[in-house]
Amino acid sequence: MTSPDEPPGSAAHVLALVANGSATSRADLVRELGLAASTVSARVQELVEAGLLTESGEGASRGGRRPRLLRVAGQGAVALAADLGSHHIRTGAVGLTGDVLDAEDHATDLTTGPGPALDVLAERLGALAERQRAAGRTVRGVGIGFPGPVDADGARVVAPSRMPGWHLFPLRDRLADRLGLPVLLDNDANMMALGEHRAAHPARRHLVVVKAGRGIGSGVISDGRLHRGAHGAAGDISHVRVDESARLPCSCGNIGCLETVASGAAIAAALRERGIDAESAADILRLVEHGDARATTLVRQAGRDIGAVLAVVVNFFNPEAVVLGGALAGAQPLVAAVRGMLYERCLPMATSELTIDTAVCGPDAGLLGAGHAVLSTTAPTPPRSPGGPATRGAPTPRRTPTS
């Protein structure tokens, strides 16, 4: 099966086919790609010389000479990845076969502004890069999922909720300067959508992935590719008005936005107003798991509100699946309420074969998406010696690639 994310016949496409097991020899690649053997050989040689593929041993014969087997290099290229939350950063290295290496969580507060967060991010990713090089791996670049809108060029953060000082901050370029590596920046929900699609739903071509945590967002996979819209705002469901009677002000300047009634931050605030200690999504899940009636009621209503917004999305977009991710997706009352609202409000034609389920990649979904985005965007380059200096002047990816 050909991959929908890399240009057909490109070196990245060849690498993806070997990595996912679709092809194990040059002859397999010729059959998969429908290209001339000379073209395939040129692509393979490019990847072998870059240290990304190895060719050795012999496979089963199909009537002729035994083919040499292609494998992704065991100590091959990796991308550094970071999934940012308002109060945490998760980092890790993603390999060509989709493995997440050296994943770690770090407590940090993005609401204090970009300066301190940039320092933490650069320090953690710099240390991660050194560990990868010490293990003999080539670091190809860095992928970042940010919990807020990112402009169409993938360079700057645009008006994130509850994060003063971040508006128009050039995070991509500042981090690239600090690390000496190409950096790809996108919204965290888009990165989660890429990760879930790549790892768990590769055969599906139309997908909506919702990230419900402290905030709410979604990523849209259309015809097998990430859809970002004209200016990078596609999938931003957090500012759809769901309850005009609530009269709750939102950071965007409107009232009654989904974020004000159904996000983890909104639920925690509502619980505190009722005298219940709750600061995070983890606190909310704990209360629900322990049967707290007030928390369960708020979470179930949040699911209804999210479901009401998604019903419009499903009727309009007609996806094959809706995937619920993020910390709040661990609350079964929320998932059940979303599912109920979709079946109630959507056309039967839109839901007759619709799959509604929770994400399977857990906390690594954003890392997988960010890592895959970098690995499928950056061109193969010969590896540096372990521990060598970062390549200056490397091209910085400007747009998140397809899933």
N, C-alpha and C positions, 0 to 999 in steps of 0.2 A: 504493500500500500504506500503510495507516495505521501510525503509530508506536505501539509498545506502551508507551512510557515516559511520555508526557504524557497528561493527561486529555483524552479525545476532545473536539474542538471548542474547547479552550482556546487562548489566545494562544500558549502555548509549543508546542502541537501544530501550529498553523498555521505558526509559524516553522520548525518541524522539517520540515514537508512542503515548504516553499519551499527550505530549505537543502539537502535531499537530492534535489531535482529532481523530486519527485512532483507538484508543482503549480507552474505558472508564471503563473497568472492567478486572479482571483476566481472565474471560472467553473470552473476546474479544482478549486479548493477546495470549491466547492459539490458537485461530483460526488464528490470524495474523501470528504468528511465527511458528506454526506447531510443537511446543515443548510439552513435557509432562507437565501436570498441576503442578506437584511437582517442576519442574525446573522453571516455570514461577513464582510460589509462592515464591521461594527462591530469585529470582531477585527482585520481588516487595518488599519483606520484607527488603532486603538490602537497597533499595531506601527509604522506609518508615523510617527505623532506621537512615538513613543519613539525614533525614529531607527534602528530595527532593520531596517526594510524600506524599499525605494524602489519606486515605481510609475511607469514611464515607457515610451515606445516603444509599438509595436504588435506583437502576435503574429499568428499565422495565424488566419484566420476559419474558423469551422465552420458557416457558413450565416447568420451575422448580422454585427453590427458587430465590427470587429477588437478583441480584448481588449487592455487595457494590461498590460504585463509586470511581474511582481513579481520583485524580486531582494533578496537579503540585502545590507544596506548595506555597501559596501566598507570604510568606517571605522566599523563597528558596534561592538557590545558584545563584550567578551572576559571570560573568567574567568582569574584567576591560579591556577596549579596547582603543587603540590609533591609529589613522590614521595620519601618518606624511606626511607633504608636505615640500617643500624646505623652505617655509616661514610661515608655520602654523602647529599647532597640534590640532586635534579634539579628544576629549576624551569622554568616556561615559561608562556606565555599561550595559551589555547585560544579560537579564534574560533567563531562560530556555524556555520560550514561544516566544522568539524573540523580546521582548520589549527592546527599548533603553531608559535607564534612565539617567537623569542628564547629558545630552550631553552639552558640552561646546567647544568653539573655543578659542585658545590661539595663539597670534602672537609670533613667534620665528623664528630665522634664522639659519637653519641647516648648512649653508655655513660657519658659523664662527667656525665650528669644533664640535667634539662630546662632549667635556667637558661641555660647557654651555647648550647644548641641553639635555644632560643627567640630569643635575641639574633641568631644567624646567620640564622634563618628570617625574622624580622621585617625585618632589614636587607636581605636579598636580595629579598624580596617587595616591600618598599617601593620599592626601586630599580626593580624590574620594573614596578610600577604607574606610576611616573613616566614610564618610557619609553613605556608604552602611551598614557597621556594626552597626552604630547607628540606622538604620532603621530595624535592625534585620535580615539582609541578610548575608549569608556566601559568602565570596570572594574566589573563587576557583583558580584564577590565572589571568594572564595578557596576552593579545594578542596584538602584535604590527605589523602594516603594515608600512614598510619603503620604501621610494621612490628611490629604487635602488636595485641592485642584492644582494641576500643573499645566503650564501654557503649552500651546501646540508644538513648539519647538523642543519641549522637554528640558528647558533650561532653568525656568524660574517657578517658584511657588506663587500661587495667585489666591489671595484672600481666604486663607484657611480659617475655619471656625475656631474660636477660643484660643488663638495662637498669635498674640500681639507681636509685631516686629517681623513677621515672616513674609508679609505681602511683597511680592516682586523680588524676594531674595534670590540671587543667582546661585542656588545650591549646587547645581551640576558643575558649573565652572569653578566655583570656589573649592569644591572637594577634589576636582581633577587637578587643580594647582597644588593642593596639599599632598596628594598621593602620587602624582606623576603617572596616572593611569586614565584611560578613557572612562567616562562615567555616563551611564544612562539613567535618567530620572523619569519616573511616572507616578501616577496616583497608586496608592496601595491596593485599592480594589481591582484596578487593572492588572497589577502584578499577580494578585491572587487568582484572577480569572485565567491568566496565562498559565499559571502553575497547575491549577485544577484541570484545565483543558488538556494540557500536555501530558500530565501524569495519570489522570483518571478517566478522561472522556475524549481520547484522541479521535474516535470514530464519529463523534457528534460535531456538526458544523454550525449549529445555532444554539447558543447557550447564554444564560444570564446567571452570573455568579454574584451573590450578595454578601457583603461583609458587614456583619452587625456586631459591633463592639461598643467602644465608648462613643463612636460616631456611626454613621450608616452610609454605605456607598455600594455601588455595583459596577461590575465590568461586563461588557457585552462582547461575545464572540459571534461574529456574523460571517457565514460562509467560510468557516474555519479560520478567520482572521480577527484580531482584536480591532474593534470599531471604536475610534476615539472621537469622531465627529469633526466638524470644521475647525474648532478651536480647542479641542481636548476635553470638552465638558460632557461628552456622552457618558451615560450611566450614573450621573449625579442625581440620585433620587432623594437626597437628604433635604432638599428645599422645595419639595412638592407639598402644597398645602393639603392637609388631611382633616383638620378639625378647626373650622373658623370660629366655633364657639369657645375654643380654648383661650384665645386671645393671648397666647404665650409669645413674647417677642423672641425673634431669632437673630443671630449675629449677622444675617444677611440683610436685615432691615425689615423683613416681612413678619407676619405672625402666623402661628399655627403650622409651621413647617414640620415635616415628618421627624426631623432631628429633634425638635423641641418636645415631642411626646413619646418617641419610640427608641431613641438611642440609649445606650448604657448610661451616659451622663445624665439624661433626663430621668430615667428610671431611678437612678441612685439619688438624685435630688428630690424626687417625689417621696422616696422612702425616708430620707432624712427629715422632710417636712412632717412625716408621721412618727418621728421620734425613733427611727430605726437606723442603726449605724451601718451605712453602706457608702463606700467610696468608689468601688471598682466593679467591673463586670464579674470578677471572681466572687465578690461579696454577694452580688445578686444571685449568681448560680448557687452559692452555698445556701442562701435563704430559701430558694425554690426547692432545692434538694431536701432541705429539712422540713418542708411542708408549710412554710410561712404563708398564710393566706393572703396577706397584703402584697407581698412580693409576687406571688403567683398570679394574682389578679392583674397587677400592673404589667407583668411580662406577657400574659395572655392578650391583654389589650394592645400592647406594642406589636404583637404578632398580627393582630387584626389590622392595625394601621399599616404595617408593612405590606401585608397581603392585599389591602385595598389599592395601594400604589402599584404593586406588582401586577395586579389584575389588568390594569391599563397597559402596562408594558407587555404582558403576555398576549393580550388581544391585538395589540398593535404590531408586535414583532414576531409572534408565533414561534417561540423557540422550541427545541426538542427537550430541553431540561432547564429547570431552575434549581440552582445549587445554593444552599444556605451555609455560609461560613462565618468566621469570626467567633469571638467568645460567647456571644449570646445564642449562637446556634446550638450550644450545648444544653439549652433549656428546652425540654420537650414541649411544654405548654406553648412556647412561642412558635416552634416548628409546626405543631398541630394547628395552631390558629392561622398561620400563613397558608398552609395547605387547604384548610377549610374555606378561607376567603377566595382562594384562586378557583376552587371548584364551584363555589357559589356564584361568582361574578364573571367568570370567563365564558366565552362561547364554547359549547361542547366540541366544536371542531378544533378549537385551540388546546383543549385539555384531554381529548380522547387518547392521545398517545404521549402526553406530557409527563415527564419524570420530575418529581419534586423530592429532593433529598438533601442530606447534609454533606458538607465537604468531607473528603476522605484524607486529604494531605495534612490536616491538622495545622500546627503552628509553622510548618515548613512550606505551606502553599505559596506565600509571598516570596520566600527565598528561591523556591524552584522557578517561579515565574521571572523574577529579576535575573537569576542566573541564566536561564534559557534565553531571555531577551538579549543579554550581552553576547552569549556564545553564538547565537545565530545572526548577530549583527556585525561583530568584528571579523575581519578577514583573517585567515590563517597566516601566522607569522612565525619565523623560526624562533624556538625557545631561547631565552636568555639563560646564562649559567645561574644555578641556584644562588640566591642571595645577591645577585647582581643588581645594578641600579635600575630603577624604573625607566622605561622608554619615554623620553620627553618628546612632545610634539606628536604623540599618537593621536589619530583622529578620534574626536569625541562623537559618539552616536547622538543624533539629534532627535530621532523619533523612536518610540518603542516599536519593535517589529511585530509581525503577526504572530499568532499563537503557534 
